[in-house]
């Protein structure tokens, strides 16, 4: 009989690595491309859009939710680099699933 494998340490290491990557690369990149006020405003709107999509479409695919968030942002005039917005959305989803958004 096989003993179940505990993946907790691996998941903890991945979470720690993701935090380091966000802190080291994502945040400085965002800061270099926008003003602080633009970043704060865009980040708040991303968090609101992600939370709304998760609440309104809990059983929908992530791709559909992301499209809803992008539409939400476009209607509010968020006009940042697509890759940057993608990273902000991924970060907001990660925060929502691991410790709430605090919107």
C-alpha positions in Angstrom: 0.0 0.0 0.0 1.3 3.4 -1.0 1.6 6.3 1.5 -0.1 9.5 0.3 2.3 12.2 -0.8 2.1 15.6 1.0 2.5 18.4 -1.5 2.2 21.2 1.2 6.0 22.0 1.3 6.1 22.2 -2.5 3.0 24.5 -2.6 4.5 26.7 0.1 7.7 27.0 -1.8 5.9 28.0 -5.0 3.9 30.6 -3.2 7.1 32.0 -1.7 8.7 32.0 -5.1 5.7 33.8 -6.7 5.9 36.4 -4.0 9.5 37.0 -4.6 9.0 37.2 -8.4 6.1 39.7 -8.0 8.2 41.9 -5.6 11.3 41.7 -7.7 10.0 42.0 -11.2 6.3 42.9 -11.5 6.2 45.8 -9.1 9.3 47.6 -10.4 8.1 47.1 -14.0 4.7 48.5 -13.2 6.3 51.5 -11.5 8.5 52.3 -14.5 5.6 52.4 -16.9 3.0 54.5 -15.0 2.6 57.2 -12.4 1.8 56.1 -8.8 -1.7 57.5 -9.1 -2.4 55.6 -12.4 -1.0 52.4 -10.8 -3.1 52.7 -7.7 -6.3 53.5 -9.7 -5.7 50.7 -12.2 -4.9 48.2 -9.5 -8.0 49.1 -7.6 -10.1 48.7 -10.7 -8.5 45.4 -11.5 -9.2 44.1 -8.0 -12.9 45.3 -8.2 -13.2 43.7 -11.7 -11.7 40.4 -10.6 -13.8 40.2 -7.4 -17.0 41.0 -9.4 -16.2 38.4 -12.1 -15.5 35.8 -9.4 -18.8 36.7 -7.6 -21.0 37.0 -10.7 -19.6 34.0 -12.7 -18.4 31.5 -10.0 -18.8 28.5 -12.3 -17.4 30.1 -15.5 -14.0 29.4 -17.1 -11.2 31.7 -16.1 -10.9 32.9 -19.7 -14.5 34.2 -19.7 -13.9 35.9 -16.4 -10.7 37.5 -17.7 -12.6 38.8 -20.7 -15.2 40.3 -18.4 -12.5 42.0 -16.3 -10.9 43.4 -19.5 -14.2 44.8 -20.7 -14.8 46.3 -17.2 -11.4 48.0 -17.4 -11.9 49.2 -20.9 -15.2 50.8 -20.0 -13.5 52.7 -17.2 -10.7 54.0 -19.4 -7.8 51.8 -18.1 -5.4 52.1 -20.9 -2.2 50.2 -19.9 0.0 47.7 -21.7 -1.9 44.4 -22.3 0.9 42.4 -20.7 0.9 44.7 -17.6 -2.9 44.4 -17.2 -2.6 40.6 -17.6 0.0 40.5 -14.8 -2.2 42.8 -12.6 -5.2 40.5 -13.1 -3.2 37.4 -12.3 -1.9 39.0 -9.2 -5.4 40.1 -8.1 -6.8 36.6 -8.7 -3.9 35.1 -6.7 -4.5 37.6 -3.8 -8.3 36.9 -3.9 -7.8 33.1 -3.7 -5.1 33.2 -1.0 -5.9 36.1 1.3 -8.8 38.2 0.0 -8.4 41.4 -2.0 -9.1 44.0 0.6 -10.9 46.2 -1.9 
